[in-house]
Amino acid sequence: MKIDKLATIQRVKKHKYLYLFTIFGIWMLFFDTNSAFRHKELNNKIAKLKERRDFYQLEIINDRKALNELTTSKVKLEKYAREIFYMKKKNEDIFIMKYENQD
């Protein structure tokens, strides 16, 4: 009986670092606040935010171009005002046509 306990203790001492690193690995993967799953979630969130940032940067570039065109050309400014805000000159009428397939 004593020999079995002694052999078990020696085996545990022999592999103590293996057990320690296994417990540490399990702890880091599942229980730690900076676990591998949390890192994966955060990396996915970062990727989505980068996509949104790229989209908005392109929108800013397009808006700057449109603003530059509107401030430099009176013809484009008048066209924009007529199409978007339905503005008109004093001596003209505007007819807005809606088709059946448009809501």
N, C-alpha and C positions, 0 to 999 in steps of 0.2 A: 504494500500500500504506500509506504513512504517512498519507494523507488518510483512509482507512477507519478506521484506529486512532484518529485524532484525532476523527473523527465519533462513534465509539463511546464514547470517553471523555467527550465533551461531552454525549452523550445520557444517560450514566450520571450525570454531575454534575447535569444538568438535573432528573432524576427521583430524586435520591438520597433525598429525604425520603419519597417514595412507597415506595421499596424498603425504607427503614428502618422505616416504620410497618407495612408488610406483614410483614416478618420479626418485628417486635415483636408484632403481632397473632397470628401463628401460634404464637409462643412462649407467649404468655399463654393461648391457647386450649388448647394440647395439652401443653406441657412444664413449665409452672410448677407449683409445689406448690399454688398457689391457682388452679388452672385452672378454666375454666367448667364442665367436667364434674364436678370435685370440688365446686364450689358447688352444682350440681344435686343431687348425691348427699346433701350435707349438708342442703339445704333439704327434700328428701324425708324424711330422718331426723328433722328437726325437726318436720315435719308429723305424722309417726307418733307421736312423743313427746308432742305436744300433744293428740292424740286419746286416748292412754293416760292423760294427766294429767286430761283432762275426765272420762273414764270413772271413774277412781279418786276424783275429787272428788265425783261423784254417788254412788258407793258409800259414801263417808264420810258424806255427808248422810243416806243411807238407814239406815246403821248407827247413827248418832246418834239418829235418830228411833226406831228399834227399841229401842235401849238406854234411851232416855227412857221409852218405854212400859213396858218391863220393870221399871224401877226405880220407877215411880209406881203401877202397878196390880198387885195380887197375883193377880187373876184371869188377867191376860195372862201373868204369870210362871209360874203353875201350868200354863196351857195350853201354853206353850213347853216347859216341863220334861217334860210328858207326851208331847208330839208328837215332840220331838227326842231326848230321852234315855230315853224309855219308863219314866219314873218312875211310881210308883203309891203309893196309900195302903196302910196296913197291912191293911185289911179288904177289898181288892178284887184281882181277877185281871185280867191283861191278855192279850188274844188278838191276835196279829198275823196279819192275813190278807194273803196274797200272791196276786195273780191270775196266770193263765197268761201274759198278754201283758206282764207286768212281769218284768224280770230282776233 
